Amino acid sequence: MFSRLFAPRATAQAHCDLPCGVYDPAQARIEAESVKATQEKYQANEDAHFRARAIIIKEQRAEAVKHHISVLWSDYFKAPHFEKYPQLHQLINDTLKAASATKASTDPATGQALLDLIAEVDKIFWETKQA
């Protein structure tokens, strides 16, 4: 009796956790731009305290990139996307590894490599949004 009383009256189907429109690789890109900018500022400054703070900020922003990319992978991209874009799993993995590489480096080239990979994720993301 209770199960009938509390049973949903309609079943909703959603592509993702919430109605689409809440996901966007731009979040990861903004964080990655911050990573690269922080790496550049680190290279341009010799003050030990400034550099220590820069590393902390870079680490936090790189972790945020990993979070946003992971959310896209686990919550937005679905089986039909992976079928249409067979490189997507590897691209996501490479992007996450690149974010980790920025945590281990103060070289802005690693920040740029991360931005380049995010641009590839972004391209696929927007192609899926058009479908």
DSSP file (Angstrom, degrees, kcal/mol; ACC not computed):
  #  RESIDUE AA STRUCTURE BP1 BP2  ACC     N-H-->O    O-->H-N    N-H-->O    O-->H-N    TCO  KAPPA ALPHA  PHI   PSI    X-CA   Y-CA   Z-CA
    1    1 A M     >        0   0    0      0, 0.0     4,-2.3     0, 0.0     5,-0.2   0.000 360.0 360.0 360.0 -47.4    0.0    0.0    0.0
    2    2 A F  H  >  +     0   0    0      1,-0.2     4,-2.7     2,-0.2     5,-0.2   0.898 360.0  55.5 -62.9 -38.4    2.8    2.4    0.9
    3    3 A S  H  > S+     0   0    0      1,-0.2     4,-0.5     2,-0.2    -1,-0.2   0.884 110.7  44.7 -64.3 -36.0    4.7    1.6   -2.2
    4    4 A R  H  4 S+     0   0    0      2,-0.2     3,-0.4     1,-0.2    -1,-0.2   0.883 113.1  51.7 -71.3 -37.2    1.7    2.5   -4.4
    5    5 A L  H  < S+     0   0    0     -4,-2.3    -2,-0.2     1,-0.2    -1,-0.2   0.886 120.0  33.2 -66.1 -39.2    1.0    5.7   -2.3
    6    6 A F  H  < S+     0   0    0     -4,-2.7    -1,-0.2    -5,-0.2    -2,-0.2   0.350  90.0 120.2-101.4   5.7    4.6    6.9   -2.7
    7    7 A A  S  < S-     0   0    0     -4,-0.5    -3,-0.0    -3,-0.4     2,-0.0  -0.435  74.5-101.3 -68.7 141.8    5.2    5.6   -6.1
    8    8 A P        -     0   0    0      0, 0.0    -1,-0.1     0, 0.0     3,-0.1  -0.354  20.9-147.8 -63.7 144.2    6.1    8.2   -8.7
    9    9 A R  S    S+     0   0    0      1,-0.2     2,-0.3    -3,-0.1    -2,-0.1   0.715  83.0  25.4 -85.2 -22.3    3.2    9.2  -11.0
   10   10 A A  S    S-     0   0    0      2,-0.0     2,-0.5     0, 0.0    -1,-0.2  -0.992  73.7-135.0-140.3 147.8    5.5    9.9  -13.9
   11   11 A T        -     0   0    0     -2,-0.3     2,-0.4    -3,-0.1     0, 0.0  -0.904  20.6-154.4-104.5 126.9    8.9    8.7  -14.8
   12   12 A A        -     0   0    0     -2,-0.5     2,-0.5     2,-0.0    -2,-0.0  -0.794   1.2-155.2-101.0 143.0   11.4   11.3  -16.0
   13   13 A Q        +     0   0    0     -2,-0.4     2,-0.4     0, 0.0     3,-0.1  -0.969  16.1 178.7-115.8 131.0   14.3   10.6  -18.3
   14   14 A A        -     0   0    0     -2,-0.5    -2,-0.0     1,-0.1     3,-0.0  -0.979  33.6-140.0-133.5 146.8   17.3   12.9  -18.2
   15   15 A H  S    S+     0   0    0     -2,-0.4     2,-0.2     3,-0.1    -1,-0.1   0.833  90.2   6.4 -68.9 -33.4   20.6   12.8  -20.1
   16   16 A C  S    S-     0   0    0      2,-0.4    60,-0.1    -3,-0.1     4,-0.1  -0.675  98.9 -73.3-139.1-171.6   22.4   13.9  -17.0
   17   17 A D  S    S+     0   0    0     58,-0.2    59,-0.1    -2,-0.2     3,-0.0   0.858 116.4  15.8 -60.8 -37.7   21.9   14.5  -13.2
   18   18 A L  S    S-     0   0    0      1,-0.1    -2,-0.4    -4,-0.0     4,-0.1  -0.798 110.4 -64.7-126.5 168.4   20.0   17.7  -13.9
   19   19 A P  S >  S-     0   0    0      0, 0.0     3,-0.6     0, 0.0    -1,-0.1  -0.299  72.4 -90.6 -54.2 140.8   18.4   19.2  -16.9
   20   20 A C  T 3  S+     0   0    0      1,-0.2    56,-0.0     2,-0.1   109,-0.0  -0.087 104.0  67.9 -55.6 152.9   21.1   19.9  -19.5
   21   21 A G  T 3  S+     0   0    0      2,-0.1    -1,-0.2    -3,-0.1     0, 0.0   0.219  75.7  87.8 118.7 -10.7   22.7   23.3  -19.5
   22   22 A V  S <  S+     0   0    0     -3,-0.6     2,-0.4    -4,-0.1    -2,-0.1   0.576  75.6  75.9 -94.1  -9.7   24.5   23.0  -16.2
   23   23 A Y        +     0   0    0     52,-0.0    -2,-0.1    49,-0.0     3,-0.0  -0.805  51.3 154.1-103.9 143.8   27.7   21.4  -17.6
   24   24 A D    >   -     0   0    0     -2,-0.4     3,-1.6    44,-0.1     4,-0.4  -0.823  42.5-141.0-166.8 125.1   30.3   23.3  -19.5
   25   25 A P  T 3> S+     0   0    0      0, 0.0     4,-2.4     0, 0.0     3,-0.3   0.628  92.4  86.6 -63.1 -10.9   34.0   22.7  -20.1
   26   26 A A  H 3> S+     0   0    0      1,-0.2     4,-2.7     2,-0.2     5,-0.2   0.838  81.1  60.3 -58.6 -31.9   34.5   26.4  -19.7
   27   27 A Q  H <> S+     0   0    0     -3,-1.6     4,-1.8     2,-0.2    -1,-0.2   0.933 107.9  43.0 -61.1 -45.2   34.7   25.9  -16.0
   28   28 A A  H  > S+     0   0    0     -4,-0.4     4,-2.6    -3,-0.3    -2,-0.2   0.898 113.0  53.4 -66.8 -40.5   37.8   23.7  -16.5
   29   29 A R  H  X S+     0   0    0     -4,-2.4     4,-2.7     2,-0.2    -2,-0.2   0.915 107.3  50.5 -61.9 -43.7   39.3   26.1  -19.1
   30   30 A I  H  X S+     0   0    0     -4,-2.7     4,-1.7     1,-0.2    -1,-0.2   0.920 112.5  46.7 -61.4 -43.8   39.0   29.0  -16.7
   31   31 A E  H  X S+     0   0    0     -4,-1.8     4,-2.0    -5,-0.2    -1,-0.2   0.901 112.2  50.6 -64.4 -40.4   40.7   27.1  -13.9
   32   32 A A  H  X S+     0   0    0     -4,-2.6     4,-2.6     2,-0.2    -2,-0.2   0.869 106.6  54.5 -67.3 -36.0   43.4   25.9  -16.4
   33   33 A E  H  X S+     0   0    0     -4,-2.7     4,-2.6     1,-0.2    -1,-0.2   0.894 108.2  50.4 -62.0 -37.7   44.0   29.5  -17.5
   34   34 A S  H  X S+     0   0    0     -4,-1.7     4,-2.5     2,-0.2    -2,-0.2   0.890 108.1  52.9 -65.5 -39.8   44.6   30.4  -13.9
   35   35 A V  H  X S+     0   0    0     -4,-2.0     4,-2.3     2,-0.2    -2,-0.2   0.958 112.4  43.9 -58.8 -51.2   47.1   27.5  -13.6
   36   36 A K  H  X S+     0   0    0     -4,-2.6     4,-2.3     1,-0.2    -2,-0.2   0.916 113.6  50.4 -63.1 -43.4   49.0   28.8  -16.6
   37   37 A A  H  X S+     0   0    0     -4,-2.6     4,-2.5     1,-0.2    -1,-0.2   0.894 110.6  50.1 -62.3 -38.9   48.9   32.4  -15.4
   38   38 A T  H  X S+     0   0    0     -4,-2.5     4,-2.6     2,-0.2    -1,-0.2   0.894 108.8  51.9 -66.8 -39.2   50.1   31.4  -12.0
   39   39 A Q  H  X S+     0   0    0     -4,-2.3     4,-2.1     2,-0.2    -2,-0.2   0.906 110.9  48.5 -62.0 -40.4   53.0   29.4  -13.5
   40   40 A E  H  X S+     0   0    0     -4,-2.3     4,-1.5     2,-0.2    -2,-0.2   0.914 112.0  48.0 -65.6 -43.1   53.9   32.5  -15.5
   41   41 A K  H  X S+     0   0    0     -4,-2.5     4,-0.5     1,-0.2    -2,-0.2   0.890 109.5  54.1 -64.8 -38.8   53.8   34.7  -12.5
   42   42 A Y  H >< S+     0   0    0     -4,-2.6     3,-1.2     1,-0.2    -2,-0.2   0.937 108.9  48.4 -58.2 -47.4   55.9   32.2  -10.5
   43   43 A Q  H 3< S+     0   0    0     -4,-2.1    -1,-0.2     1,-0.2    -2,-0.2   0.803 111.0  51.5 -64.3 -29.1   58.6   32.3  -13.3
   44   44 A A  H 3< S+     0   0    0     -4,-1.5     2,-0.4    -5,-0.1    -1,-0.2   0.461 103.9  65.5 -88.8  -1.3   58.6   36.1  -13.2
   45   45 A N    <<  -     0   0    0     -3,-1.2    -1,-0.0    -4,-0.5     0, 0.0  -0.975  51.3-171.2-129.6 134.6   59.0   36.5   -9.5
   46   46 A E        +     0   0    0     -2,-0.4     2,-0.3     4,-0.0    -1,-0.1   0.516  50.7 118.0 -98.7  -8.0   62.0   35.5   -7.3
   47   47 A D     >  -     0   0    0      1,-0.2     4,-2.6     2,-0.1     5,-0.2  -0.453  57.8-147.7 -66.7 124.2   60.3   36.2   -3.9
   48   48 A A  H  > S+     0   0    0     -2,-0.3     4,-2.1     1,-0.2    -1,-0.2   0.867  96.6  49.2 -62.6 -39.0   60.2   32.9   -2.0
   49   49 A H  H  > S+     0   0    0      2,-0.2     4,-2.3     1,-0.2    -1,-0.2   0.920 111.7  48.7 -68.4 -42.8   56.9   33.8   -0.2
   50   50 A F  H  > S+     0   0    0      1,-0.2     4,-2.7     2,-0.2    -2,-0.2   0.932 112.1  49.5 -59.8 -46.0   55.2   34.8   -3.4
   51   51 A R  H  X S+     0   0    0     -4,-2.6     4,-2.2     1,-0.2    -1,-0.2   0.885 108.9  52.0 -63.5 -39.0   56.4   31.6   -5.1
   52   52 A A  H  X S+     0   0    0     -4,-2.1     4,-1.9     2,-0.2    -1,-0.2   0.930 112.2  45.7 -62.8 -44.4   55.1   29.5   -2.2
   53   53 A R  H  X S+     0   0    0     -4,-2.3     4,-2.5     1,-0.2    -2,-0.2   0.897 110.2  54.8 -65.0 -39.2   51.7   31.1   -2.5
   54   54 A A  H  X S+     0   0    0     -4,-2.7     4,-2.8     1,-0.2    -1,-0.2   0.901 107.0  50.4 -61.1 -41.2   51.7   30.7   -6.2
   55   55 A I  H  X S+     0   0    0     -4,-2.2     4,-2.6     2,-0.2    -1,-0.2   0.915 109.7  50.4 -64.6 -42.2   52.3   27.0   -5.9
   56   56 A I  H  X S+     0   0    0     -4,-1.9     4,-2.2     2,-0.2    -2,-0.2   0.941 113.4  45.3 -60.4 -46.9   49.5   26.6   -3.5
   57   57 A I  H  X S+     0   0    0     -4,-2.5     4,-2.7     1,-0.2     5,-0.2   0.921 112.2  51.7 -63.5 -44.1   47.1   28.5   -5.8
   58   58 A K  H  X S+     0   0    0     -4,-2.8     4,-2.5     1,-0.2    -1,-0.2   0.908 109.6  50.2 -58.5 -43.4   48.3   26.5   -8.8
   59   59 A E  H  X S+     0   0    0     -4,-2.6     4,-2.1     2,-0.2    -1,-0.2   0.918 111.7  47.8 -62.5 -43.9   47.7   23.2   -7.0
   60   60 A Q  H  X S+     0   0    0     -4,-2.2     4,-1.9     2,-0.2    -2,-0.2   0.925 113.5  46.8 -63.9 -44.8   44.2   24.3   -6.0
   61   61 A R  H  X S+     0   0    0     -4,-2.7     4,-2.0     2,-0.2    -2,-0.2   0.893 111.1  51.8 -66.6 -39.5   43.3   25.4   -9.5
   62   62 A A  H  X S+     0   0    0     -4,-2.5     4,-2.1    -5,-0.2    -1,-0.2   0.886 109.1  50.8 -63.9 -38.3   44.7   22.2  -11.1
   63   63 A E  H  X S+     0   0    0     -4,-2.1     4,-2.1     1,-0.2    -1,-0.2   0.877 107.7  53.4 -66.3 -36.4   42.6   20.1   -8.7
   64   64 A A  H  X S+     0   0    0     -4,-1.9     4,-2.5     2,-0.2    -2,-0.2   0.887 106.1  53.3 -64.7 -38.6   39.6   22.2   -9.7
   65   65 A V  H  X S+     0   0    0     -4,-2.0     4,-2.7     1,-0.2     5,-0.3   0.951 108.4  49.9 -58.5 -48.6   40.3   21.4  -13.4
   66   66 A K  H  X S+     0   0    0     -4,-2.1     4,-2.4     1,-0.2    -2,-0.2   0.888 110.2  51.1 -58.7 -39.6   40.4   17.7  -12.5
   67   67 A H  H  X S+     0   0    0     -4,-2.1     4,-2.4     2,-0.2    -1,-0.2   0.955 111.6  45.6 -62.2 -50.2   37.1   18.0  -10.7
   68   68 A H  H  X S+     0   0    0     -4,-2.5     4,-1.9     1,-0.2    -2,-0.2   0.889 115.0  46.8 -65.0 -39.7   35.4   19.7  -13.7
   69   69 A I  H  X S+     0   0    0     -4,-2.7     4,-2.4     2,-0.2    -1,-0.2   0.912 111.9  51.4 -67.8 -41.4   36.7   17.3  -16.2
   70   70 A S  H  X S+     0   0    0     -4,-2.4     4,-2.8    -5,-0.3     5,-0.3   0.889 108.1  52.2 -62.1 -39.2   35.8   14.3  -14.1
   71   71 A V  H  X>S+     0   0    0     -4,-2.4     4,-3.0     2,-0.2     5,-1.0   0.919 109.2  49.4 -64.6 -43.1   32.3   15.6  -13.7
   72   72 A L  I  X>S+     0   0    0     -4,-1.9     5,-2.8     3,-0.2     4,-1.1   0.941 114.0  46.7 -58.7 -45.7   31.9   15.9  -17.5
   73   73 A W  I  <5S+     0   0    0     -4,-2.4    -2,-0.2     3,-0.2    -1,-0.2   0.914 122.8  32.5 -63.8 -44.0   33.2   12.4  -17.9
   74   74 A S  I  <5S+     0   0    0     -4,-2.8    -2,-0.2    -5,-0.2    -1,-0.2   0.809 132.7  24.3 -87.6 -29.4   31.0   10.8  -15.2
   75   75 A D  I  <5S+     0   0    0     -4,-3.0   -58,-0.2    -5,-0.3    -3,-0.2   0.766 127.6  31.0-109.9 -31.5   27.9   12.9  -15.4
   76   76 A Y  I  <<S+     0   0    0     -4,-1.1    -3,-0.2    -5,-1.0     2,-0.1   0.926 100.5  70.3 -95.7 -58.3   27.6   14.4  -18.8
   77   77 A F      < -     0   0    0     -5,-2.8     2,-0.2    -6,-0.1    -1,-0.0  -0.409  65.5-175.7 -68.1 133.1   29.2   12.1  -21.4
   78   78 A K    >>  -     0   0    0     -2,-0.1     4,-1.8   -62,-0.0     3,-1.1  -0.668  42.6 -81.3-122.6 176.0   27.2    9.0  -22.0
   79   79 A A  H 3> S+     0   0    0      1,-0.3     4,-2.1    -2,-0.2     5,-0.2   0.846 124.7  55.4 -50.4 -44.6   27.5    5.8  -24.0
   80   80 A P  H 3> S+     0   0    0      0, 0.0     4,-2.2     0, 0.0    -1,-0.3   0.863 107.8  50.7 -60.9 -32.6   26.3    7.3  -27.3
   81   81 A H  H <> S+     0   0    0     -3,-1.1     4,-2.7     2,-0.2    -2,-0.2   0.922 110.4  48.2 -67.7 -43.4   29.0   10.0  -27.0
   82   82 A F  H  < S+     0   0    0     -4,-1.8     6,-0.2     1,-0.2    -1,-0.2   0.810 111.8  50.9 -68.8 -28.8   31.8    7.4  -26.4
   83   83 A E  H  < S+     0   0    0     -4,-2.1    -1,-0.2    -5,-0.2    -2,-0.2   0.920 114.9  41.6 -71.0 -43.7   30.5    5.4  -29.4
   84   84 A K  H  < S+     0   0    0     -4,-2.2    -2,-0.2     1,-0.3    -1,-0.2   0.843 126.2  35.2 -71.8 -33.7   30.6    8.5  -31.6
   85   85 A Y    ><  +     0   0    0     -4,-2.7     3,-2.4    -5,-0.2     4,-0.3  -0.734  67.8 175.9-121.5  79.7   33.9    9.7  -30.3
   86   86 A P  T 3  S+     0   0    0      0, 0.0     4,-0.4     0, 0.0     3,-0.3   0.701  79.5  59.8 -62.3 -17.9   35.9    6.6  -29.5
   87   87 A Q  T 3> S+     0   0    0      1,-0.2     4,-2.7     2,-0.1     5,-0.2   0.518  80.3  92.4 -82.8  -5.3   38.9    8.7  -28.5
   88   88 A L  H <> S+     0   0    0     -3,-2.4     4,-2.8     1,-0.2     5,-0.2   0.886  81.1  50.8 -63.8 -43.1   36.9   10.5  -25.8
   89   89 A H  H  > S+     0   0    0     -3,-0.3     4,-2.4    -4,-0.3    -1,-0.2   0.946 115.1  44.1 -58.2 -46.9   37.9    8.1  -22.9
   90   90 A Q  H  > S+     0   0    0     -4,-0.4     4,-3.0     1,-0.2    -2,-0.2   0.889 112.3  53.0 -65.8 -38.6   41.6    8.5  -23.8
   91   91 A L  H  X S+     0   0    0     -4,-2.7     4,-2.3     2,-0.2    -1,-0.2   0.917 110.1  47.3 -62.8 -43.4   41.2   12.3  -24.2
   92   92 A I  H  X S+     0   0    0     -4,-2.8     4,-2.5     2,-0.2    -2,-0.2   0.933 113.5  48.6 -63.2 -44.9   39.6   12.6  -20.8
   93   93 A N  H  X S+     0   0    0     -4,-2.4     4,-2.5    -5,-0.2    -2,-0.2   0.924 111.7  49.0 -61.0 -44.6   42.4   10.5  -19.2
   94   94 A D  H  X S+     0   0    0     -4,-3.0     4,-2.4     1,-0.2    -1,-0.2   0.886 110.8  51.2 -62.3 -38.3   45.1   12.5  -21.0
   95   95 A T  H  X S+     0   0    0     -4,-2.3     4,-2.1     2,-0.2    -2,-0.2   0.914 110.5  47.7 -66.1 -43.2   43.4   15.8  -19.8
   96   96 A L  H  X S+     0   0    0     -4,-2.5     4,-2.0     2,-0.2    -2,-0.2   0.901 112.8  49.0 -63.8 -40.3   43.3   14.5  -16.2
   97   97 A K  H  X S+     0   0    0     -4,-2.5     4,-2.2     2,-0.2    -2,-0.2   0.880 109.4  52.7 -66.3 -37.6   47.0   13.4  -16.4
   98   98 A A  H  X S+     0   0    0     -4,-2.4     4,-1.7     2,-0.2    -2,-0.2   0.881 106.9  52.3 -66.0 -37.3   47.9   16.9  -17.9
   99   99 A A  H  X S+     0   0    0     -4,-2.1     4,-1.0     1,-0.2    -1,-0.2   0.913 109.9  49.1 -63.6 -40.9   46.2   18.6  -15.0
  100  100 A S  H  X S+     0   0    0     -4,-2.0     4,-1.0     1,-0.2     3,-0.5   0.888 106.3  57.0 -63.2 -38.2   48.3   16.4  -12.6
  101  101 A A  H  < S+     0   0    0     -4,-2.2     3,-0.4     1,-0.2     4,-0.3   0.851 101.6  56.0 -62.8 -33.9   51.4   17.3  -14.6
  102  102 A T  H >< S+     0   0    0     -4,-1.7     3,-0.7     1,-0.2    -1,-0.2   0.807 102.0  57.0 -68.8 -26.7   50.7   21.0  -13.9
  103  103 A K  H 3< S+     0   0    0     -4,-1.0    -1,-0.2    -3,-0.5    -2,-0.2   0.808 109.2  46.1 -70.2 -27.7   50.7   20.3  -10.2
  104  104 A A  T 3< S+     0   0    0     -4,-1.0     2,-0.3    -3,-0.4    -1,-0.2   0.407 113.8  54.8 -93.3   1.7   54.2   18.8  -10.6
  105  105 A S    <   -     0   0    0     -3,-0.7   -66,-0.0    -4,-0.3    -1,-0.0  -0.967  50.0-162.7-140.4 149.4   55.6   21.7  -12.7
  106  106 A T        +     0   0    0     -2,-0.3   -63,-0.2   -64,-0.0    -1,-0.1   0.236  62.8 116.0-106.8   9.5   56.0   25.5  -12.7
  107  107 A D    >>  -     0   0    0      1,-0.1     3,-1.7   -65,-0.1     4,-0.8  -0.698  62.8-145.7 -82.1 120.1   56.6   25.5  -16.4
  108  108 A P  H 3> S+     0   0    0      0, 0.0     4,-2.3     0, 0.0     5,-0.2   0.706  94.2  74.0 -59.2 -19.1   53.8   27.4  -18.3
  109  109 A A  H 3> S+     0   0    0      1,-0.2     4,-2.3     2,-0.2     5,-0.1   0.862  93.8  52.1 -62.7 -34.3   54.2   24.9  -21.2
  110  110 A T  H <> S+     0   0    0     -3,-1.7     4,-1.9     2,-0.2    -1,-0.2   0.871 108.1  51.5 -70.0 -34.1   52.4   22.3  -19.0
  111  111 A G  H  X S+     0   0    0     -4,-0.8     4,-2.1     2,-0.2    -2,-0.2   0.896 110.5  48.2 -65.2 -40.1   49.6   24.8  -18.5
  112  112 A Q  H  X S+     0   0    0     -4,-2.3     4,-2.4     2,-0.2    -2,-0.2   0.898 108.2  54.0 -67.8 -39.8   49.3   25.3  -22.2
  113  113 A A  H  X S+     0   0    0     -4,-2.3     4,-1.9     1,-0.2    -1,-0.2   0.903 109.2  49.7 -59.5 -40.5   49.3   21.6  -22.9
  114  114 A L  H  X S+     0   0    0     -4,-1.9     4,-2.4     1,-0.2    -2,-0.2   0.927 109.7  50.4 -63.2 -45.6   46.4   21.3  -20.4
  115  115 A L  H  X S+     0   0    0     -4,-2.1     4,-2.0     1,-0.2    -2,-0.2   0.878 107.9  54.0 -60.8 -37.7   44.6   24.1  -22.2
  116  116 A D  H  X S+     0   0    0     -4,-2.4     4,-1.3     2,-0.2    -1,-0.2   0.906 110.0  46.4 -64.0 -41.8   45.1   22.5  -25.5
  117  117 A L  H  X S+     0   0    0     -4,-1.9     4,-2.2     1,-0.2     3,-0.2   0.902 109.8  53.3 -67.9 -40.6   43.5   19.2  -24.3
  118  118 A I  H  X S+     0   0    0     -4,-2.4     4,-3.0     1,-0.2    -1,-0.2   0.876 104.1  57.5 -61.7 -35.9   40.6   21.1  -22.7
  119  119 A A  H  X S+     0   0    0     -4,-2.0     4,-2.1     2,-0.2    -1,-0.2   0.876 106.1  49.5 -61.8 -36.7   40.0   22.7  -26.1
  120  120 A E  H  X S+     0   0    0     -4,-1.3     4,-2.0    -3,-0.2    -2,-0.2   0.916 111.9  47.3 -67.3 -43.0   39.6   19.2  -27.6
  121  121 A V  H  X S+     0   0    0     -4,-2.2     4,-2.9     1,-0.2    -2,-0.2   0.924 111.3  52.7 -61.2 -43.8   37.2   18.2  -24.9
  122  122 A D  H  X S+     0   0    0     -4,-3.0     4,-2.6     1,-0.2     5,-0.2   0.895 106.3  52.6 -59.1 -43.2   35.3   21.5  -25.4
  123  123 A K  H  X S+     0   0    0     -4,-2.1     4,-1.8     1,-0.2    -1,-0.2   0.937 113.2  43.1 -60.3 -48.0   35.0   20.8  -29.2
  124  124 A I  H  X S+     0   0    0     -4,-2.0     4,-2.3     2,-0.2    -2,-0.2   0.922 111.6  55.5 -64.6 -43.3   33.5   17.4  -28.6
  125  125 A F  H  X S+     0   0    0     -4,-2.9     4,-1.7     1,-0.2    -2,-0.2   0.941 109.9  44.7 -54.0 -50.9   31.2   18.7  -25.8
  126  126 A W  H  X S+     0   0    0     -4,-2.6     4,-1.2     1,-0.2    -1,-0.2   0.812 109.3  56.3 -70.0 -28.6   29.7   21.3  -28.1
  127  127 A E  H  X S+     0   0    0     -4,-1.8     4,-0.8    -5,-0.2    -1,-0.2   0.897 108.2  48.5 -64.9 -38.8   29.3   18.9  -30.9
  128  128 A T  H  < S+     0   0    0     -4,-2.3     3,-0.3     1,-0.2    -2,-0.2   0.827 107.0  55.9 -69.5 -30.5   27.3   16.7  -28.6
  129  129 A K  H  < S+     0   0    0     -4,-1.7    -1,-0.2     1,-0.2    -2,-0.2   0.801 104.8  53.4 -70.2 -28.5   25.2   19.7  -27.5
  130  130 A Q  H  <        0   0    0     -4,-1.2    -1,-0.2     1,-0.2    -2,-0.2   0.734 360.0 360.0 -76.3 -23.0   24.3   20.3  -31.1
  131  131 A A     <        0   0    0     -4,-0.8    -1,-0.2    -3,-0.3    -2,-0.2   0.480 360.0 360.0 -73.1 360.0   23.0   16.8  -31.6
